Amino acid sequence: MRVCSPAHIKAYNSHILRYVGGLKDIFPGTSLLPNHHAALHIGDGLTRFGPGHSHGSSFYERYIAFFHRIGINNKSGQLEISLLRAAMRYANLRSILEDDEEIRETVAELVESMEAINRQDLRGYRLADLLDPTTSDLDRPEKGTPSTLPPDRYGLLCELLLQEGRAGTTNDVLSFARVSHDGLCYGVCNSPHFRNSSVLFRLKADDGATVHAGIISQIFCHKTGETNGWYLVIQEHIPLQRPGFVDPYRRYGFASGYLCEEEPTATHVIRLSDIISHFALTPMPQAGAIHVMALDQTMTSLELDNSGYTFA
């Protein structure tokens, strides 16, 4: 969440108190843990300090999982000191490059690589870069792979272009494994960037009023006339609608997500700008379903008062 309001904080406090209060009823024999106690104070932190990015650190957010996975060889503290030194050196290097134009020109490739890394995924303090008018809203890898859209995908692209009053002239495109837009990275499901392939999106066919969940199977750049457009092929997972089945998560509202069919049921071609946010995908094979939890950092679809969206 990039912003929060008293309504969000009140809703969180209500839900966490209900959860902790009923924990022993849901899971008999379970003991309350320190993280349950800490969770009860998150509302206090939001009230005093605002959203997490205002008092978090992107450097340590990035490496916290790394600390949990590696062996420290009984030398606690040495790795942390090394990372702190690396962070300080990086900060000093950026300061030098910002102040000295001559050095920037000498190491132009290094500067370009550093800026590309910074734009890949904005977290923590780096969310402020979204407000920087000099920050590009689109970052892509240097090279794409020339490819030809199969007839079914090209047909979907033509339908989308016709809705915009244009026509597709060729099915030749450049395909990419990932692309960053507005500071967030999106990747193809069969690539090393598969963790960024689960997205919520809008469809022009329903005027963008319904939120759909799907997996990115292709990212491509298509040229129409003199304009390059960025598009994604999405495999949609529709919400569970089985006879006699009631989704147990929906009654808890925005905080609990919802269930979708395990197998995709439809294919869409959408614009990159039609993505709303990522979502956390949890497989539930025993039910033949997946659980979808929106990860909307900019609060475009999870406003408590009136978002204008309905989930499919």
C-alpha positions as CSV (number, residue, x, y, z in Angstrom):
1,M,0.0,0.0,0.0
2,R,1.4,3.3,-1.0
3,V,-1.3,5.3,0.8
4,C,-3.6,4.5,3.8
5,S,-6.5,6.2,5.5
6,P,-8.2,5.9,8.9
7,A,-10.7,3.6,7.2
8,H,-8.0,1.2,6.1
9,I,-6.4,1.2,9.6
10,K,-9.8,0.7,11.3
11,A,-10.6,-2.2,8.9
12,Y,-7.2,-3.8,9.6
13,N,-7.5,-3.6,13.4
14,S,-11.0,-5.1,13.2
15,H,-9.9,-8.0,11.0
16,I,-6.7,-8.8,13.0
17,L,-8.5,-8.7,16.3
18,R,-11.2,-11.0,14.9
19,Y,-8.5,-13.4,13.6
20,V,-6.4,-13.5,16.8
21,G,-9.4,-13.7,19.0
22,G,-10.7,-16.8,17.1
23,L,-7.4,-18.4,16.5
24,K,-7.8,-21.0,19.2
25,D,-11.3,-21.9,17.9
26,I,-10.0,-22.3,14.4
27,F,-6.8,-24.2,15.3
28,P,-7.3,-25.9,18.7
29,G,-4.1,-26.4,20.6
30,T,-2.3,-23.6,18.9
31,S,-0.4,-21.1,21.0
32,L,-0.2,-17.4,20.4
33,L,3.2,-16.5,19.0
34,P,5.2,-13.2,19.0
35,N,4.3,-12.5,15.4
36,H,0.6,-12.5,16.5
37,H,1.4,-9.9,19.1
38,A,3.4,-7.9,16.5
39,A,0.5,-8.0,14.1
40,L,-1.8,-6.4,16.6
41,H,0.5,-3.3,16.6
42,I,0.6,-2.8,12.9
43,G,-2.4,-0.5,13.1
44,D,-0.5,1.6,15.6
45,G,2.5,1.8,13.2
46,L,0.2,2.8,10.3
47,T,-1.4,5.5,12.5
48,R,2.0,7.0,13.7
49,F,4.2,6.6,10.6
50,G,1.9,5.9,7.6
51,P,2.4,3.2,5.0
52,G,5.5,1.0,5.2
53,H,7.5,2.6,2.4
54,S,7.7,5.8,4.5
55,H,9.9,4.1,7.1
56,G,11.2,1.0,5.4
57,S,14.6,0.4,3.7
58,S,14.6,-0.9,0.1
59,F,18.2,-2.3,0.6
60,Y,17.3,-4.5,3.5
61,E,13.9,-5.4,2.2
62,R,15.7,-6.8,-0.9
63,Y,18.1,-8.9,1.2
64,I,15.9,-10.1,4.1
65,A,15.0,-13.3,2.4
66,F,18.6,-13.8,1.5
67,F,19.6,-13.7,5.2
68,H,17.2,-16.5,6.0
69,R,18.5,-18.8,3.3
70,I,22.3,-18.7,3.7
71,G,24.6,-20.3,6.2
72,I,26.6,-17.8,8.3
73,N,29.3,-20.3,9.3
74,N,29.0,-19.2,13.0
75,K,30.2,-15.7,12.2
76,S,27.2,-13.6,12.9
77,G,27.4,-10.0,11.9
78,Q,30.1,-10.2,9.3
79,L,27.8,-10.6,6.4
80,E,25.6,-7.8,7.6
81,I,28.6,-5.5,7.8
82,S,29.6,-6.4,4.3
83,L,26.2,-5.6,2.9
84,L,26.2,-2.3,4.8
85,R,29.5,-1.4,3.3
86,A,28.3,-2.3,-0.1
87,A,25.2,-0.1,0.4
88,M,27.4,2.8,1.5
89,R,29.7,2.4,-1.4
90,Y,26.8,2.3,-3.8
91,A,25.3,5.4,-2.3
92,N,28.6,7.3,-2.5
93,L,29.1,6.2,-6.1
94,R,25.7,7.5,-7.1
95,S,26.4,10.8,-5.4
96,I,29.7,11.2,-7.3
97,L,28.0,10.3,-10.6
98,E,25.2,12.8,-9.9
99,D,27.6,15.6,-9.2
100,D,30.3,15.1,-11.9
101,E,29.0,15.2,-15.5
102,E,32.5,14.4,-16.9
103,I,32.7,11.1,-14.9
104,R,29.1,10.2,-16.0
105,E,30.2,10.5,-19.6
106,T,33.3,8.4,-19.0
107,V,31.3,5.5,-17.5
108,A,28.1,6.0,-19.5
109,E,27.4,2.2,-19.7
110,L,27.7,1.8,-16.0
111,V,25.3,4.7,-15.4
112,E,22.8,3.2,-17.8
113,S,23.0,-0.2,-16.1
114,M,22.5,1.3,-12.6
115,E,19.5,3.3,-13.7
116,A,17.9,0.2,-15.3
117,I,18.4,-1.8,-12.1
118,N,16.8,1.1,-10.1
119,R,13.7,1.1,-12.4
120,Q,13.1,-2.6,-12.3
121,D,11.0,-2.8,-9.2
122,L,10.3,0.2,-6.9
123,R,9.9,-0.8,-3.3
124,G,10.3,1.0,0.1
125,Y,11.8,4.5,-0.3
126,R,12.1,4.0,-4.0
127,L,8.4,4.4,-4.4
128,A,9.1,8.1,-4.3
129,D,10.8,7.8,-7.7
130,L,7.3,7.4,-9.2
131,L,6.8,11.1,-8.5
132,D,10.1,12.1,-10.2
133,P,9.3,13.6,-13.7
134,T,12.7,12.5,-15.0
135,T,11.9,8.8,-14.3
136,S,10.9,6.9,-17.4
137,D,7.6,5.0,-17.1
138,L,8.8,2.2,-19.3
139,D,12.0,0.1,-19.1
140,R,12.6,-2.9,-21.3
141,P,15.6,-5.2,-22.0
142,E,17.9,-4.0,-24.7
143,K,17.0,-6.8,-27.2
144,G,13.8,-8.5,-28.1
145,T,13.3,-11.7,-30.0
146,P,11.7,-11.4,-33.4
147,S,8.7,-13.7,-33.6
148,T,5.5,-14.2,-35.4
149,L,2.1,-14.2,-33.6
150,P,0.1,-17.4,-34.3
151,P,-3.3,-16.7,-36.0
152,D,-5.4,-16.9,-32.8
153,R,-3.2,-14.4,-30.9
154,Y,-3.0,-12.1,-34.0
155,G,-6.8,-12.2,-34.3
156,L,-7.1,-11.1,-30.6
157,L,-4.6,-8.3,-31.3
158,C,-6.6,-7.1,-34.3
159,E,-9.8,-7.1,-32.2
160,L,-8.1,-4.9,-29.6
161,L,-6.8,-2.5,-32.3
162,L,-10.2,-2.3,-34.0
163,Q,-11.7,-1.2,-30.6
164,E,-9.2,1.7,-30.7
165,G,-10.1,2.6,-34.3
166,R,-6.9,1.1,-35.8
167,A,-6.0,-1.9,-37.8
168,G,-3.1,-4.4,-37.5
169,T,-0.9,-4.7,-40.6
170,T,1.5,-7.4,-39.6
171,N,1.8,-10.3,-37.2
172,D,5.6,-9.8,-36.8
173,V,6.5,-8.7,-33.3
174,L,9.4,-8.4,-30.8
175,S,8.9,-10.7,-27.8
176,F,10.4,-10.0,-24.4
177,A,10.8,-12.1,-21.2
178,R,10.1,-9.1,-19.0
179,V,9.2,-5.4,-19.1
180,S,9.1,-2.7,-16.3
181,H,6.2,-0.2,-16.3
182,D,5.8,2.6,-13.8
183,G,8.5,1.0,-11.7
184,L,7.0,-2.5,-11.5
185,C,8.4,-5.5,-13.3
186,Y,6.2,-7.9,-15.3
187,G,7.5,-11.3,-16.6
188,V,6.5,-14.2,-18.7
189,C,5.4,-17.4,-16.9
190,N,7.9,-19.7,-18.6
191,S,10.9,-17.4,-18.0
192,P,13.2,-16.7,-15.0
193,H,10.8,-13.8,-14.2
194,F,7.8,-16.1,-13.7
195,R,7.2,-14.8,-10.2
196,N,6.0,-11.5,-11.8
197,S,3.6,-13.1,-14.2
198,S,0.5,-13.2,-12.0
199,V,-1.5,-10.1,-12.7
200,L,-5.0,-8.5,-12.3
201,F,-6.1,-6.7,-15.4
202,R,-9.0,-4.9,-17.1
203,L,-10.6,-5.7,-20.4
204,K,-11.8,-3.0,-22.8
205,A,-14.8,-5.3,-23.8
206,D,-16.4,-4.7,-20.3
207,D,-15.2,-1.0,-20.1
208,G,-12.6,-1.9,-17.5
209,A,-15.2,-2.1,-14.8
210,T,-14.4,-5.8,-13.8
211,V,-11.1,-7.0,-12.4
212,H,-9.8,-10.2,-14.0
213,A,-7.0,-12.5,-12.9
214,G,-4.5,-14.2,-15.2
215,I,-1.0,-15.3,-16.0
216,I,1.3,-13.6,-18.6
217,S,2.3,-16.0,-21.3
218,Q,3.8,-13.5,-23.7
219,I,5.0,-9.9,-23.8
220,F,5.6,-8.3,-27.2
221,C,6.0,-5.0,-28.9
222,H,4.0,-4.4,-32.1
223,K,4.4,-1.6,-34.5
224,T,1.3,0.1,-36.0
225,G,2.2,2.8,-38.5
226,E,4.8,4.9,-36.7
227,T,3.7,3.9,-33.2
228,N,5.1,1.0,-31.1
229,G,2.6,-0.6,-28.7
230,W,3.3,-2.9,-25.8
231,Y,0.9,-5.8,-25.3
232,L,0.6,-8.9,-23.2
233,V,-1.0,-12.3,-23.8
234,I,-2.9,-13.3,-20.7
235,Q,-4.3,-16.8,-19.7
236,E,-7.3,-15.9,-17.6
237,H,-8.4,-17.9,-14.5
238,I,-12.1,-17.3,-13.9
239,P,-13.6,-17.3,-10.4
240,L,-15.0,-20.5,-9.1
241,Q,-18.7,-20.8,-10.1
242,R,-19.6,-24.5,-9.3
243,P,-23.1,-25.7,-8.4
244,G,-23.7,-25.5,-4.7
245,F,-20.2,-24.0,-4.0
246,V,-19.8,-20.7,-2.1
247,D,-16.3,-19.1,-2.0
248,P,-15.5,-19.0,1.7
249,Y,-13.0,-16.1,1.2
250,R,-15.3,-13.5,-0.4
251,R,-17.3,-12.9,2.8
252,Y,-14.2,-11.3,4.3
253,G,-14.0,-8.6,1.6
254,F,-10.8,-7.1,0.2
255,A,-8.6,-8.6,2.9
256,S,-8.9,-12.3,1.9
257,G,-8.9,-12.6,-1.9
258,Y,-11.0,-15.2,-3.7
259,L,-10.8,-18.6,-5.5
260,C,-10.3,-19.2,-9.2
261,E,-10.3,-22.2,-11.4
262,E,-6.9,-24.0,-11.5
263,E,-6.8,-24.2,-15.3
264,P,-7.0,-21.1,-17.5
265,T,-10.2,-20.9,-19.5
266,A,-9.7,-17.9,-21.8
267,T,-6.9,-16.1,-23.6
268,H,-6.7,-12.3,-24.0
269,V,-4.4,-9.7,-25.6
270,I,-4.3,-6.5,-23.5
271,R,-2.2,-3.4,-23.4
272,L,0.5,-3.0,-20.8
273,S,-1.4,-0.1,-19.3
274,D,-4.5,-2.4,-18.7
275,I,-2.7,-4.1,-15.8
276,I,-4.0,-3.2,-12.4
277,S,-1.5,-5.0,-10.1
278,H,0.3,-8.2,-9.4
279,F,-1.5,-10.9,-7.3
280,A,-0.2,-13.6,-5.0
281,L,-1.1,-17.0,-6.3
282,T,-1.5,-19.9,-3.9
283,P,-2.2,-23.3,-5.5
284,M,-5.0,-25.3,-3.9
285,P,-4.8,-28.7,-5.7
286,Q,-7.2,-30.5,-3.4
287,A,-9.9,-28.1,-4.6
288,G,-8.7,-27.9,-8.2
289,A,-8.4,-24.1,-7.6
290,I,-5.9,-21.3,-7.0
291,H,-6.3,-18.5,-4.4
292,V,-5.9,-14.9,-5.7
293,M,-4.8,-12.2,-3.4
294,A,-4.4,-8.7,-4.9
295,L,-1.1,-6.9,-4.3
296,D,-2.1,-3.4,-5.3
297,Q,0.6,-1.1,-4.0
298,T,-1.0,2.1,-5.4
299,M,-4.5,1.4,-4.1
300,T,-6.2,1.7,-7.5
301,S,-8.6,-1.2,-7.0
302,L,-8.8,-1.8,-3.2
303,E,-10.3,1.5,-2.0
304,L,-12.7,0.8,0.8
305,D,-15.1,3.6,0.0
306,N,-15.8,3.3,-3.7
307,S,-13.2,1.9,-6.1
308,G,-15.4,1.6,-9.2
309,Y,-14.2,-2.0,-9.7
310,T,-15.9,-5.3,-9.2
311,F,-14.0,-8.6,-9.1
312,A,-15.1,-11.1,-11.7
